[in-house]
Amino acid sequence: MAKKSAMNKNARREKLVEKYAAKRAELKAIVYDKSLGEDERWLAALQLAKLPRNGAATRLRNRCEVTGRPRGYYRKFKMSRIALRELGSAAKIPGVVKSSW
């Protein structure tokens, strides 16, 4: 099990990303729009820099929803390889069967 503080930190970041997603997208569109003047684009870049860093989607870390493990993460199942194997072997994930031959 991962540290509770790391899992809570990631949860706070998820909330910030959700809160500032529209504002960040709007400002980024202005910054990358070449048809606008340099001054307007510069002001948008400054406003973008003033937003909280943890509001950027790249600061999020994929973590297992069962254990909180940050490595070996399967997006399809939203869990780590270890939790996937344990739950798959116990037949607790629909459609997943541990192979044997």
C-alpha positions in Angstrom: 0.0 0.0 0.0 1.3 3.4 -0.9 1.7 6.2 1.6 -1.6 8.0 2.3 0.1 11.4 1.9 1.2 10.6 -1.7 -2.3 9.4 -2.6 -3.9 12.4 -1.0 -1.5 14.8 -2.8 -2.5 13.2 -6.1 -6.2 13.5 -5.2 -5.7 17.2 -4.5 -4.0 17.6 -7.8 -6.9 15.9 -9.6 -9.3 18.4 -8.1 -7.1 21.4 -9.2 -6.7 20.0 -12.7 -10.5 19.7 -13.0 -11.0 23.2 -11.6 -8.5 25.0 -13.9 -8.9 22.9 -17.0 -11.2 25.3 -18.9 -9.2 28.4 -17.9 -5.9 26.7 -18.9 -7.3 25.6 -22.3 -8.7 29.1 -23.0 -5.4 30.8 -22.2 -3.3 28.3 -24.1 -5.5 28.8 -27.2 -4.8 32.6 -27.0 -1.0 32.0 -26.5 -0.8 29.7 -29.5 -3.0 31.8 -31.8 -0.6 33.5 -34.2 -3.3 35.8 -35.6 -3.4 37.7 -32.4 -1.0 40.5 -31.4 2.2 39.8 -29.4 1.0 41.9 -26.5 -2.2 40.0 -26.1 -0.5 36.6 -26.3 2.2 37.8 -23.8 -0.5 38.8 -21.3 -2.2 35.4 -21.7 1.1 33.7 -21.1 1.6 35.7 -17.9 -1.9 34.8 -16.7 -1.2 31.2 -17.5 2.0 31.3 -15.4 0.0 32.7 -12.5 -2.2 29.7 -12.3 -1.2 27.0 -9.8 1.4 24.5 -11.1 -0.6 21.6 -9.7 -3.4 22.6 -12.0 -1.6 21.2 -15.0 -2.6 17.8 -16.2 1.0 16.7 -16.6 1.5 16.9 -12.8 -1.0 14.0 -12.3 0.3 10.5 -11.6 -1.5 7.4 -12.6 -2.0 5.4 -9.4 -3.7 2.0 -8.7 -7.1 2.5 -7.2 -6.8 -0.5 -5.0 -3.3 -0.1 -3.5 -2.2 3.4 -4.7 1.0 2.0 -6.3 2.4 4.4 -8.9 4.3 1.9 -11.1 3.1 -0.9 -13.3 -0.2 0.8 -13.9 -2.7 -0.6 -16.4 -5.0 2.1 -17.8 -7.7 -0.2 -18.9 -8.3 -1.5 -15.4 -7.0 1.5 -13.4 -4.9 -0.7 -11.2 -1.3 -2.0 -10.9 0.0 -5.2 -12.3 0.1 -6.8 -8.8 -3.5 -5.9 -7.8 -4.6 -7.0 -11.3 -3.0 -10.4 -10.9 -4.4 -11.0 -7.4 -7.9 -10.0 -8.3 -7.8 -11.7 -11.7 -6.7 -15.0 -10.0 -9.5 -14.7 -7.5 -11.9 -14.2 -10.4 -13.0 -10.8 -9.1 -12.5 -9.0 -12.4 -15.1 -9.8 -15.0 -13.7 -11.2 -18.2 -10.1 -11.7 -16.8 -8.8 -15.2 -16.5 -5.3 -16.2 -15.5 -3.8 -18.2 -18.4 -2.4 -21.7 -17.9 -1.0 -24.2 -20.3 
